[in-house]
Amino acid sequence: MTEKSKGFYDLLRGSFLTGESSLKNWRMIIFVVVLLLVMIWSAHSVQEKVVYVASLKKQKRELRAEYIDTSTILMRMKLESSIRKKVNKIGLESAKTPPKKIKVTTQKE
């Protein structure tokens, strides 16, 4: 067996985990596993935030549409023609003569 094939065979057997310097190897493996777990947790956390932001954007669009609808209804209610119709129902009518300005003067003593 050559040196190269012996090293490959030892790797397949797992002797790097049971040999004399296996403590260093185990530390490295544990470190890599912890890094992988942190990476998976981080990706999951980012995905949750993306979903939350998307739901907030959808809610914002819905609220904006509701705001536009409500403001349109309010503008229609403020129109003079719609106010006249509502006032006519209760018996009030427009004045036939324009209003007059009243001036109040006070005398100084």
N, CA, C and O of each residue as an XYZ file, in Angstrom:
436
protein
N       0.831     -1.167      0.000
C       0.000      0.000      0.000
C       0.884      1.242      0.000
O       1.866      1.325      0.738
N       0.521      2.190     -0.830
C       1.313      3.419     -0.883
C       0.860      4.356      0.241
O      -0.170      4.154      0.882
N       1.668      5.371      0.441
C       1.385      6.344      1.503
C       0.069      7.080      1.240
O      -0.697      7.360      2.162
N      -0.174      7.388     -0.037
C      -1.379      8.106     -0.407
C      -2.627      7.253     -0.172
O      -3.612      7.739      0.384
N      -2.593      6.005     -0.586
C      -3.754      5.132     -0.408
C      -3.939      4.767      1.064
O      -5.066      4.534      1.500
N      -2.852      4.712      1.836
C      -2.971      4.427      3.266
C      -3.692      5.581      3.970
O      -4.537      5.349      4.835
N      -3.357      6.830      3.600
C      -4.026      7.998      4.193
C      -5.499      8.028      3.841
O      -6.334      8.376      4.676
N      -5.823      7.666      2.612
C      -7.221      7.632      2.193
C      -7.976      6.533      2.938
O      -9.115      6.727      3.363
N      -7.338      5.394      3.090
C      -7.938      4.264      3.802
C      -8.168      4.634      5.273
O      -9.203      4.288      5.842
N      -7.210      5.333      5.886
C      -7.361      5.767      7.275
C      -8.518      6.767      7.407
O      -9.255      6.759      8.392
N      -8.654      7.611      6.409
C      -9.755      8.569      6.422
C     -11.095      7.838      6.360
O     -12.024      8.179      7.093
N     -11.195      6.835      5.488
C     -12.436      6.070      5.380
C     -12.740      5.278      6.644
O     -13.900      5.130      7.028
N     -11.725      4.787      7.269
C     -11.904      4.021      8.510
C     -12.268      4.916      9.682
O     -12.861      4.454     10.657
N     -11.922      6.176      9.594
C     -12.218      7.101     10.681
C     -11.152      7.122     11.749
O     -11.413      7.506     12.890
N      -9.951      6.711     11.385
C      -8.884      6.677     12.389
C      -8.481      8.082     12.840
O      -7.866      8.232     13.896
N      -8.815      9.105     12.066
C      -8.505     10.473     12.488
C      -9.358     10.874     13.693
O      -9.044     11.850     14.376
N     -10.443     10.121     13.960
C     -11.296     10.403     15.113
C     -10.914      9.577     16.340
O     -11.343      9.885     17.452
N     -10.129      8.554     16.150
C      -9.790      7.680     17.267
C      -8.300      7.645     17.567
O      -7.874      6.984     18.514
N      -7.514      8.342     16.780
C      -6.061      8.322     16.970
C      -5.612      9.186     18.145
O      -6.424      9.665     18.936
N      -4.299      9.371     18.236
C      -3.718     10.116     19.349
C      -4.087     11.603     19.291
O      -4.327     12.218     20.330
N      -4.132     12.161     18.136
C      -4.437     13.590     18.013
C      -5.914     13.822     17.652
O      -6.256     14.821     17.018
N      -6.757     12.912     18.053
C      -8.174     13.015     17.692
C      -8.889     14.146     18.434
O      -9.913     14.633     17.955
N      -8.380     14.573     19.581
C      -9.023     15.650     20.319
C      -9.058     16.929     19.479
O     -10.064     17.640     19.471
N      -7.975     17.217     18.782
C      -7.950     18.394     17.902
C      -8.978     18.248     16.779
O      -9.674     19.202     16.430
N      -9.057     17.061     16.232
C     -10.019     16.813     15.150
C     -11.458     16.951     15.644
O     -12.298     17.527     14.952
N     -11.743     16.428     16.832
C     -13.085     16.533     17.387
C     -13.456     17.989     17.654
O     -14.591     18.402     17.416
N     -12.504     18.751     18.143
C     -12.770     20.170     18.389
C     -13.147     20.874     17.074
O     -14.095     21.657     17.022
N     -12.393     20.581     16.036
C     -12.663     21.204     14.742
C     -14.030     20.770     14.213
O     -14.769     21.597     13.679
N     -14.372     19.514     14.348
C     -15.667     19.008     13.864
C     -16.807     19.667     14.638
O     -17.804     20.086     14.051
N     -16.654     19.754     15.947
C     -17.696     20.391     16.763
C     -17.827     21.866     16.383
O     -18.937     22.389     16.286
N     -16.702     22.528     16.169
C     -16.728     23.933     15.764
C     -17.470     24.118     14.436
O     -18.286     25.028     14.293
N     -17.181     23.261     13.489
C     -17.836     23.340     12.178
C     -19.331     23.063     12.310
O     -20.138     23.733     11.666
N     -19.714     22.086     13.133
C     -21.125     21.766     13.332
C     -21.855     22.947     13.976
O     -22.974     23.278     13.584
N     -21.222     23.578     14.962
C     -21.836     24.740     15.604
C     -22.006     25.872     14.580
O     -23.047     26.528     14.551
N     -21.004     26.098     13.754
C     -21.124     27.127     12.718
C     -22.267     26.811     11.741
O     -23.006     27.706     11.331
N     -22.399     25.559     11.385
C     -23.493     25.169     10.486
C     -24.853     25.398     11.138
O     -25.787     25.858     10.480
N     -24.969     25.081     12.423
C     -26.234     25.306     13.117
C     -26.565     26.793     13.205
O     -27.722     27.183     13.048
N     -25.559     27.620     13.455
C     -25.774     29.068     13.495
C     -26.198     29.566     12.120
O     -27.077     30.421     12.015
N     -25.590     29.047     11.080
C     -25.945     29.459      9.729
C     -27.390     29.073      9.390
O     -28.112     29.863      8.782
N     -27.808     27.889      9.773
C     -29.176     27.432      9.514
C     -30.171     28.290     10.292
O     -31.204     28.692      9.757
N     -29.849     28.571     11.566
C     -30.732     29.408     12.380
C     -30.837     30.806     11.787
O     -31.922     31.385     11.744
N     -29.722     31.345     11.334
C     -29.708     32.687     10.760
C     -30.549     32.741      9.482
O     -31.315     33.684      9.283
N     -30.412     31.754      8.635
C     -31.193     31.711      7.393
C     -32.684     31.612      7.707
O     -33.503     32.250      7.045
N     -33.033     30.817      8.712
C     -34.432     30.668      9.101
C     -34.973     31.997      9.642
O     -36.098     32.385      9.327
N     -34.191     32.676     10.436
C     -34.593     33.954     11.003
C     -34.810     34.997      9.899
O     -35.785     35.748      9.932
N     -33.914     35.037      8.945
C     -34.048     35.981      7.828
C     -35.303     35.661      7.018
O     -36.014     36.575      6.599
N     -35.578     34.402      6.796
C     -36.762     34.005      6.035
C     -38.037     34.444      6.756
O     -38.978     34.907      6.112
N     -38.079     34.306      8.089
C     -39.240     34.758      8.848
C     -39.432     36.261      8.696
O     -40.560     36.734      8.563
N     -38.342     37.006      8.715
C     -38.436     38.460      8.584
C     -38.906     38.856      7.194
O     -39.656     39.821      7.049
N     -38.481     38.136      6.179
C     -38.922     38.420      4.812
C     -40.428     38.200      4.688
O     -41.124     39.000      4.063
N     -40.925     37.131      5.276
C     -42.357     36.846      5.236
C     -43.125     37.930      5.986
O     -44.182     38.366      5.528
N     -42.606     38.369      7.132
C     -43.258     39.410      7.925
C     -43.308     40.732      7.157
O     -44.337     41.409      7.152
N     -42.213     41.097      6.515
C     -42.161     42.338      5.733
C     -43.152     42.262      4.571
O     -43.825     43.247      4.267
N     -43.246     41.113      3.925
C     -44.197     40.956      2.816
C     -45.636     41.124      3.309
O     -46.456     41.743      2.632
N     -45.938     40.577      4.478
C     -47.297     40.723      5.010
C     -47.580     42.180      5.383
O     -48.699     42.658      5.202
N     -46.575     42.887      5.903
C     -46.761     44.307      6.223
C     -46.988     45.135      4.958
O     -47.802     46.058      4.956
N     -46.272     44.806      3.890
C     -46.470     45.526      2.624
C     -47.884     45.297      2.094
O     -48.516     46.225      1.590
N     -48.374     44.081      2.203
C     -49.727     43.770      1.744
C     -50.748     44.542      2.577
O     -51.702     45.105      2.039
N     -50.539     44.562      3.892
C     -51.438     45.294      4.776
C     -51.405     46.793      4.457
O     -52.440     47.459      4.500
N     -50.231     47.315      4.142
C     -50.100     48.734      3.791
C     -50.896     49.045      2.525
O     -51.594     50.057      2.467
N     -50.796     48.183      1.510
C     -51.549     48.393      0.270
C     -53.058     48.392      0.542
O     -53.794     49.216      0.000
N     -53.511     47.455      1.391
C     -54.936     47.369      1.699
C     -55.412     48.622      2.432
O     -56.476     49.160      2.127
N     -54.616     49.084      3.405
C     -54.996     50.275      4.159
C     -54.983     51.520      3.275
O     -55.823     52.405      3.435
N     -54.040     51.589      2.355
C     -53.995     52.736      1.439
C     -55.230     52.742      0.540
O     -55.820     53.797      0.307
N     -55.622     51.574      0.036
C     -56.823     51.490     -0.804
C     -58.057     51.901      0.001
O     -58.929     52.601     -0.514
N     -58.131     51.472      1.252
C     -59.262     51.850      2.101
C     -59.260     53.360      2.349
O     -60.319     53.987      2.351
N     -58.094     53.938      2.554
C     -57.984     55.383      2.759
C     -58.471     56.151      1.532
O     -59.204     57.132      1.653
N     -58.060     55.696      0.356
C     -58.472     56.376     -0.876
C     -59.984     56.276     -1.058
O     -60.633     57.254     -1.428
N     -60.550     55.085     -0.797
C     -61.999     54.922     -0.915
C     -62.735     55.834      0.060
O     -63.718     56.481     -0.304
N     -62.255     55.882      1.295
C     -62.911     56.701      2.310
C     -62.806     58.185      1.981
O     -63.772     58.929      2.153
N     -61.645     58.617      1.511
C     -61.489     60.039      1.164
C     -62.361     60.403     -0.040
O     -62.870     61.521     -0.114
N     -62.536     59.489     -0.969
C     -63.413     59.739     -2.114
C     -64.859     59.901     -1.657
O     -65.567     60.799     -2.115
N     -65.290     59.029     -0.751
C     -66.656     59.124     -0.222
C     -66.838     60.440      0.518
O     -67.872     61.092      0.375
N     -65.853     60.836      1.301
C     -65.932     62.098      2.037
C     -65.999     63.292      1.087
O     -66.767     64.225      1.318
N     -65.208     63.266      0.034
C     -65.244     64.371     -0.932
C     -66.624     64.479     -1.586
O     -67.126     65.580     -1.814
N     -67.223     63.344     -1.880
C     -68.567     63.360     -2.487
C     -69.590     63.907     -1.501
O     -70.514     64.622     -1.888
N     -69.420     63.570     -0.225
C     -70.351     64.059      0.794
C     -70.215     65.565      0.987
O     -71.185     66.222      1.365
N     -69.050     66.119      0.740
C     -68.809     67.549      0.916
C     -69.298     68.396     -0.259
O     -69.376     69.619     -0.136
N     -69.623     67.790     -1.370
C     -70.069     68.534     -2.541
C     -71.355     69.312     -2.224
O     -72.222     68.828     -1.497
N     -71.457     70.508     -2.774
C     -72.612     71.357     -2.500
C     -73.909     70.690     -2.949
O     -74.937     70.821     -2.284
N     -73.866     69.983     -4.064
C     -75.076     69.335     -4.566
C     -75.575     68.256     -3.603
O     -76.780     68.136     -3.381
N     -74.673     67.486     -3.041
C     -75.112     66.444     -2.113
C     -75.600     67.051     -0.805
O     -76.515     66.515     -0.180
N     -75.005     68.156     -0.383
C     -75.466     68.830      0.838
C     -76.867     69.408      0.610
O     -77.721     69.334      1.493
N     -77.100     69.984     -0.578
C     -78.437     70.518     -0.894
C     -79.504     69.436     -0.860
O     -80.602     69.658     -0.349
N     -79.188     68.272     -1.399
C     -80.161     67.173     -1.394
C     -80.516     66.771      0.028
O     -81.686     66.552      0.342
N     -79.523     66.673      0.876
C     -79.782     66.263      2.258
C     -80.545     67.333      3.028
O     -81.407     67.021      3.850
N     -80.226     68.596      2.760
C     -80.900     69.692      3.451
C     -82.339     69.817      2.964
O     -83.231     70.117      3.758
N     -82.581     69.593      1.678
C     -83.944     69.655      1.140
C     -84.836     68.594      1.770
O     -86.040     68.808      1.914
N     -84.272     67.466      2.144
C     -85.066     66.399      2.762
C     -85.639     66.831      4.104
O     -86.718     66.385      4.495
N     -84.917     67.700      4.809
C     -85.430     68.140      6.114
C     -86.185     69.465      6.015
O     -86.600     70.011      7.038
N     -86.367     69.987      4.810
C     -87.209     71.155      4.608
C     -86.479     72.476      4.476
O     -87.140     73.509      4.378
N     -85.208     72.504      4.467
C     -84.473     73.756      4.294
C     -84.212     74.004      2.815
O     -84.025     73.075      2.029
N     -84.205     75.294      2.459
C     -83.951     75.647      1.068
C     -82.851     76.691      1.012
O     -82.491     77.294      2.023
N     -82.327     76.892     -0.181
C     -81.305     77.909     -0.382
C     -81.929     79.287     -0.272
O     -83.107     79.468     -0.581
N     -81.155     80.243      0.161
C     -81.657     81.608      0.293
C     -81.846     82.222     -1.096
O     -81.036     82.012     -1.999
N     -82.913     82.971     -1.243
C     -83.200     83.606     -2.537
C     -82.382     84.889     -2.701
O     -82.008     85.261     -3.813
N     -82.117     85.545     -1.597
C     -81.330     86.777     -1.639
C     -79.973     86.520     -1.002
O     -79.855     85.735     -0.061
N     -78.963     87.181     -1.520
C     -77.641     86.955     -0.952
C     -77.553     87.542      0.466
O     -78.307     88.454      0.806
N     -76.663     87.037      1.266
C     -76.538     87.541      2.634
C     -75.978     88.962      2.644
O     -75.244     89.364      1.741
N     -76.342     89.714      3.689
C     -75.863     91.083      3.832
C     -74.852     91.128      4.959
O     -74.948     90.389      5.939
N     -73.893     92.002      4.801
C     -72.860     92.150      5.795
C     -73.336     93.134      6.855
O     -73.850     94.203      6.527
N     -73.170     92.783      8.096
C     -73.587     93.637      9.199
C     -72.333     94.236      9.817
O     -71.396     93.524     10.179
N     -72.337     95.543      9.929
C     -71.211     96.227     10.552
C     -71.637     96.696     11.930
O     -72.683     97.327     12.084
N     -70.845     96.394     12.909
C     -71.119     96.816     14.266
C     -70.074     97.851     14.654
O     -68.873     97.591     14.586
N     -70.529     98.990     15.050
C     -69.604    100.049     15.487
C     -69.835    100.340     16.955
O     -70.971    100.355     17.429
N     -68.792    100.563     17.640
C     -68.908    100.892     19.064
C     -68.487    102.346     19.267
O     -67.564    102.838     18.618
N     -69.166    103.004     20.160
C     -68.813    104.390     20.459
C     -67.896    104.426     21.653
O     -68.130    103.751     22.656
N     -66.853    105.214     21.540
C     -65.915    105.359     22.645
C     -66.396    106.495     23.524
O     -66.854    107.515     23.007
N     -66.309    106.357     24.778
C     -66.765    107.382     25.712
C     -65.681    108.349     26.066
O     -65.909    109.274     26.846
